[in-house]
């Protein structure tokens, strides 16, 4: 691996991408509105929408 010129830049680029991604993720988590988070959390439990029985017919 030492014979490849510039091989050390690839780990640095991947570390930078990893750091930027999780920094942006943490920023979104802390700045997202609590009502939006609660609405998305309750979405799987929401039974207000009718079930399309045609899609379940075999």
C-alpha positions as CSV (number, residue, x, y, z in Angstrom):
1,X,0.0,0.0,0.0
2,X,2.9,2.4,0.6
3,X,3.8,2.2,-3.1
4,X,0.5,3.9,-4.1
5,X,1.0,7.7,-4.3
6,X,-1.5,9.7,-2.3
7,X,-3.0,6.7,-0.5
8,X,-3.1,8.6,2.8
9,X,-5.6,11.0,1.4
10,X,-8.4,8.4,1.2
11,X,-8.7,7.7,4.9
12,X,-8.6,11.5,5.6
13,X,-11.4,12.1,3.1
14,X,-13.5,9.3,4.6
15,X,-12.9,10.6,8.1
16,X,-14.0,14.1,7.0
17,X,-17.1,12.8,5.3
18,X,-18.0,10.7,8.5
19,X,-17.4,13.7,10.7
20,X,-19.4,16.1,8.6
21,X,-22.3,13.7,8.3
22,X,-22.7,13.1,12.0
23,X,-22.1,16.8,12.8
24,X,-25.0,17.7,10.5
25,X,-27.1,14.8,12.0
26,X,-26.5,16.1,15.5
27,X,-27.3,19.6,14.4
28,X,-30.6,18.5,12.9
29,X,-31.6,16.5,16.0
30,X,-31.0,19.4,18.3
31,X,-32.7,22.0,16.1
32,X,-35.7,19.9,14.9
33,X,-39.0,21.0,16.4
34,X,-40.3,18.8,19.1
35,X,-43.8,18.7,17.6
36,X,-42.4,17.3,14.3
37,X,-40.4,14.6,16.2
38,X,-43.5,13.6,18.2
39,X,-45.6,13.5,15.1
40,X,-43.1,11.3,13.3
41,X,-42.8,9.1,16.3
42,X,-46.5,8.5,16.6
43,X,-46.9,7.9,12.8
44,X,-46.7,4.0,13.0
45,X,-49.5,4.0,15.6
46,X,-51.8,6.3,13.7
47,X,-55.0,4.3,12.7
48,X,-56.9,7.2,11.1
49,X,-56.2,6.2,7.6
50,X,-58.3,3.6,5.9
51,X,-56.7,0.3,4.9
52,X,-56.6,-0.4,1.2
53,X,-57.9,-4.0,1.1
54,X,-57.3,-4.3,-2.6
55,X,-53.6,-4.3,-2.1
56,X,-53.9,-7.3,0.3
57,X,-56.0,-9.5,-1.9
58,X,-54.1,-12.5,-3.2
